[in-house]
């Protein structure tokens, strides 16, 4: 949502969506840990299916960018309330 937008946020739905995403992210984190604990980054880069690996990398980068932006907004929100 853009800053200054007049869109009403359904807070209950938002929190349910965040809770569901949190569970799915935990599952993805566990899957990545299984790979990380069994194979070195060099082995993954050398032997994994390139298309599947690229999809995983692209997805993880998108998730990181989104939540980094959310984290920055949380800091701004906290600082704005404390001022």
Secondary structure, 3 states (H helix, E strand, C coil): CCCCCCCCCCHHHHHHHHHHHHHHHHHHHHHHHHHHHHCCHHHHHHHCCHHHHHHHHHHHHHHHHHHHHHHHHHHHHHHHHHC
